[in-house]
């Protein structure tokens, strides 16, 4: 994907905003980063074992790594230098664990520029320089930009009828955060209107297979199921409740997961 104006990433605004984000990544230590995320990633790198073993103990829910396996793999990849070289400072560790967010942020900006090549200034100030994006992603980070970037790439390639690539990116997004699945009905509606049935089947099979491949190492762990599927389960229960429906199937009881 080539940009029409290669100087976009050399502009003073882009460099200035990026420097602000980099400084924030190093200087600001989010409140819960060292309670759950970093210990879980560090534990996985050192032991290659389940990062979700203690989500449920008796009748008490405990804090644990709240993301699917794809997020664990990506964060572990970027956090690996910290473990290999024994980097102890909290600021440096926070910087490495936040680095995927910055790269996803720039990738989203790039795709938006590619999609709206004549509105570069608007994309810069409405998205990349947005205070909401800055606060939600760098001051109170939940790594939301990673699945958003994957979903955006999926849509980008889907519009270009590159179904295999679109399916892979959708599966990656789903393996980063489960709520990405709620975009699936919209994608299917678009598919049914604009694409052949065989393309829908191809997309579905590749997406499901890729997601299963990324999730399979931990998919049958009770802690993983309770932690990762809890939010989706809760949303479905809420929707059923708002429609006056009750079904034991959607209970969040661990015995039913």
C-alpha positions as CSV (number, residue, x, y, z in Angstrom):
1,X,0.0,0.0,0.0
2,X,1.9,3.1,-1.2
3,X,1.0,6.6,0.0
4,X,0.6,9.3,-2.5
5,X,2.4,11.7,-0.2
6,X,5.4,10.1,1.4
7,X,6.1,13.1,3.5
8,X,3.1,12.6,5.7
9,X,5.1,10.6,8.3
10,X,7.8,13.3,8.2
11,X,5.5,16.2,9.1
12,X,6.1,18.1,12.3
13,X,2.7,17.2,13.7
14,X,3.2,13.5,13.2
15,X,6.7,13.5,14.7
16,X,5.5,15.7,17.6
17,X,2.5,13.6,18.5
18,X,4.5,10.4,18.2
19,X,7.2,11.8,20.5
20,X,4.6,12.8,23.0
21,X,3.2,9.2,23.0
22,X,6.7,7.7,23.3
23,X,7.5,9.9,26.2
24,X,4.2,9.0,27.9
25,X,4.8,5.3,27.3
26,X,8.1,5.6,29.2
27,X,7.2,8.1,31.9
28,X,3.7,7.1,32.8
29,X,3.1,3.8,34.7
30,X,-0.5,2.7,34.5
31,X,-2.1,1.8,37.8
32,X,-2.8,-1.9,37.1
33,X,0.1,-2.7,34.7
34,X,2.2,-4.4,37.4
35,X,-0.7,-6.1,39.1
36,X,-1.8,-8.3,36.2
37,X,-0.5,-7.7,32.7
38,X,3.3,-7.6,33.2
39,X,3.4,-10.5,35.8
40,X,1.3,-12.6,33.5
41,X,3.4,-11.9,30.4
42,X,6.6,-12.4,32.3
43,X,5.3,-15.7,33.8
44,X,4.4,-17.0,30.3
45,X,7.8,-16.1,28.8
46,X,9.7,-17.8,31.6
47,X,7.5,-21.0,31.9
48,X,5.5,-21.2,28.6
49,X,2.5,-22.2,30.8
50,X,-1.1,-21.1,31.2
51,X,-1.4,-17.4,32.2
52,X,-5.0,-17.8,33.3
53,X,-4.9,-20.5,36.1
54,X,-6.3,-18.6,39.0
55,X,-9.2,-16.7,37.5
56,X,-11.7,-18.7,39.5
57,X,-11.1,-20.2,42.9
58,X,-14.1,-21.6,44.8
59,X,-16.7,-18.8,44.6
60,X,-14.2,-15.9,44.4
61,X,-13.2,-14.3,41.1
62,X,-9.5,-13.2,41.1
63,X,-7.6,-10.8,38.9
64,X,-5.8,-12.5,36.0
65,X,-4.7,-11.8,32.5
66,X,-7.9,-10.7,30.9
67,X,-7.1,-11.1,27.2
68,X,-7.1,-14.0,24.7
69,X,-4.0,-15.9,23.6
70,X,-3.2,-13.7,20.6
71,X,-2.7,-10.7,22.9
72,X,-0.5,-12.8,25.2
73,X,1.7,-13.9,22.2
74,X,2.1,-10.3,20.9
75,X,2.8,-8.8,24.3
76,X,5.3,-11.6,25.1
77,X,7.1,-11.0,21.8
78,X,7.7,-7.4,22.6
79,X,8.4,-8.0,26.3
80,X,10.9,-10.7,25.5
81,X,14.0,-8.4,25.6
82,X,13.1,-7.3,29.1
83,X,13.3,-11.0,30.3
84,X,16.3,-11.9,28.2
85,X,18.4,-8.9,29.2
86,X,17.1,-8.6,32.8
87,X,15.7,-5.0,32.4
88,X,14.4,-4.2,35.8
89,X,13.1,-0.6,35.7
90,X,9.4,-0.2,35.8
91,X,9.4,2.6,33.2
92,X,11.4,0.5,30.7
93,X,9.2,-2.5,31.2
94,X,6.1,-0.3,30.7
95,X,7.6,1.1,27.5
96,X,8.1,-2.4,26.0
97,X,4.7,-3.7,27.0
98,X,3.1,-0.6,25.4
99,X,5.2,-0.7,22.2
100,X,2.6,-2.8,20.3
101,X,0.0,-0.2,21.1
102,X,2.1,2.5,19.5
103,X,2.7,0.4,16.4
104,X,-1.0,-0.5,16.1
105,X,-1.8,3.2,16.5
106,X,0.5,4.1,13.6
107,X,-0.8,1.2,11.5
108,X,-4.4,2.4,12.0
109,X,-3.3,5.9,11.0
110,X,-1.6,4.6,7.9
111,X,-4.7,2.5,6.8
112,X,-7.0,5.5,7.3
113,X,-4.6,7.7,5.2
114,X,-4.7,5.0,2.5
115,X,-8.5,4.9,2.7
116,X,-8.9,8.7,2.7
117,X,-5.9,10.0,0.8
118,X,-7.4,13.5,0.3
119,X,-8.2,14.0,3.9
120,X,-4.8,13.6,5.5
121,X,-5.1,16.6,7.9
122,X,-8.5,15.5,9.1
123,X,-7.2,12.0,9.8
124,X,-4.2,13.4,11.6
125,X,-6.2,15.6,14.0
126,X,-9.4,13.6,14.3
127,X,-7.7,10.2,14.8
128,X,-3.9,10.3,15.4
129,X,-4.0,13.5,17.5
130,X,-7.2,12.7,19.3
131,X,-7.1,13.3,23.1
132,X,-9.5,10.4,23.6
133,X,-7.2,8.0,21.8
134,X,-4.3,9.3,23.8
135,X,-6.0,9.0,27.2
136,X,-7.6,5.6,26.5
137,X,-4.5,4.0,24.9
138,X,-1.5,5.6,26.7
139,X,-2.8,6.8,30.1
140,X,-5.3,4.0,30.9
141,X,-4.2,1.3,28.4
142,X,-6.2,-1.8,27.7
143,X,-4.4,-2.6,24.3
144,X,-7.6,-1.9,22.4
145,X,-5.8,-0.5,19.4
146,X,-4.3,-3.9,18.6
147,X,-7.7,-5.7,17.8
148,X,-9.0,-2.5,16.2
149,X,-6.0,-2.4,13.8
150,X,-6.5,-6.1,12.9
151,X,-10.3,-5.5,12.3
152,X,-9.6,-2.4,10.2
153,X,-7.1,-4.4,8.1
154,X,-9.7,-7.1,7.7
155,X,-12.3,-4.7,6.4
156,X,-9.6,-3.0,4.2
157,X,-8.7,-6.2,2.4
158,X,-12.3,-7.4,2.4
159,X,-13.3,-4.3,0.4
160,X,-10.6,-5.2,-2.0
161,X,-12.0,-8.8,-2.2
162,X,-8.8,-10.3,-0.8
163,X,-10.8,-12.8,1.2
164,X,-8.0,-14.9,2.6
165,X,-6.0,-12.0,4.0
166,X,-9.2,-10.4,5.4
167,X,-10.1,-13.7,7.1
168,X,-6.7,-14.0,8.7
169,X,-6.8,-10.5,10.1
170,X,-10.3,-11.0,11.4
171,X,-9.1,-14.1,13.2
172,X,-6.1,-12.3,14.6
173,X,-8.4,-9.5,15.9
174,X,-10.6,-12.1,17.5
175,X,-7.6,-13.8,19.2
176,X,-6.6,-10.4,20.6
177,X,-10.0,-9.5,22.1
178,X,-13.2,-11.5,21.9
179,X,-15.6,-8.5,21.4
180,X,-14.4,-8.3,17.8
181,X,-16.9,-11.1,17.2
182,X,-19.7,-8.6,17.4
183,X,-18.5,-7.1,14.1
184,X,-19.1,-10.4,12.4
185,X,-22.8,-9.9,11.6
186,X,-22.0,-6.7,9.8
187,X,-19.3,-8.4,7.8
188,X,-21.7,-11.2,6.9
189,X,-24.4,-8.8,5.8
190,X,-21.8,-7.1,3.5
191,X,-20.6,-10.5,2.3
192,X,-24.1,-11.8,1.4
193,X,-24.8,-8.6,-0.6
194,X,-21.5,-8.1,-2.4
195,X,-19.8,-11.5,-2.6
196,X,-20.5,-15.0,-3.7
197,X,-21.6,-17.7,-1.3
198,X,-18.3,-19.6,-1.9
199,X,-16.4,-16.5,-0.8
200,X,-18.5,-16.4,2.5
201,X,-17.6,-20.0,3.1
202,X,-13.9,-19.5,2.3
203,X,-13.8,-16.5,4.7
204,X,-15.6,-18.4,7.5
205,X,-13.4,-21.5,7.2
206,X,-10.1,-19.6,7.1
207,X,-11.1,-17.3,9.9
208,X,-12.3,-20.1,12.2
209,X,-9.2,-22.2,11.4
210,X,-6.8,-19.4,12.1
211,X,-8.6,-18.4,15.3
212,X,-8.5,-22.0,16.5
213,X,-4.8,-22.3,15.7
214,X,-4.0,-19.2,17.7
215,X,-6.3,-20.2,20.6
216,X,-5.7,-23.9,20.8
217,X,-2.8,-23.9,23.3
218,X,-5.1,-22.6,26.0
219,X,-8.6,-23.1,24.7
220,X,-9.6,-25.9,27.0
221,X,-8.2,-24.3,30.2
222,X,-10.9,-23.5,32.6
223,X,-9.2,-20.3,33.7
224,X,-8.9,-19.2,30.0
225,X,-12.5,-19.9,29.3
226,X,-13.7,-18.0,32.4
227,X,-11.5,-15.0,31.8
228,X,-11.6,-14.7,28.0
229,X,-15.3,-15.6,27.4
230,X,-16.7,-13.9,30.4
231,X,-17.3,-10.5,28.7
232,X,-18.9,-12.0,25.7
233,X,-21.0,-14.2,28.0
234,X,-22.0,-11.1,30.1
235,X,-23.0,-9.1,27.0
236,X,-25.2,-12.0,25.7
237,X,-26.8,-12.4,29.1
238,X,-27.5,-8.6,29.2
239,X,-29.1,-8.7,25.7
240,X,-31.2,-11.7,26.6
241,X,-32.3,-10.0,29.8
242,X,-33.3,-6.8,27.9
243,X,-35.4,-9.0,25.6
244,X,-37.0,-10.8,28.6
245,X,-35.2,-14.0,27.8
246,X,-33.6,-16.4,30.3
247,X,-31.6,-19.4,29.4
248,X,-29.4,-21.5,31.6
249,X,-27.0,-22.0,28.7
250,X,-25.7,-18.4,29.0
251,X,-25.0,-18.6,32.8
252,X,-21.5,-17.4,33.8
253,X,-21.3,-20.2,36.3
254,X,-17.9,-22.0,35.8
255,X,-19.6,-25.4,35.8
256,X,-21.3,-24.5,32.6
257,X,-18.3,-23.1,30.7
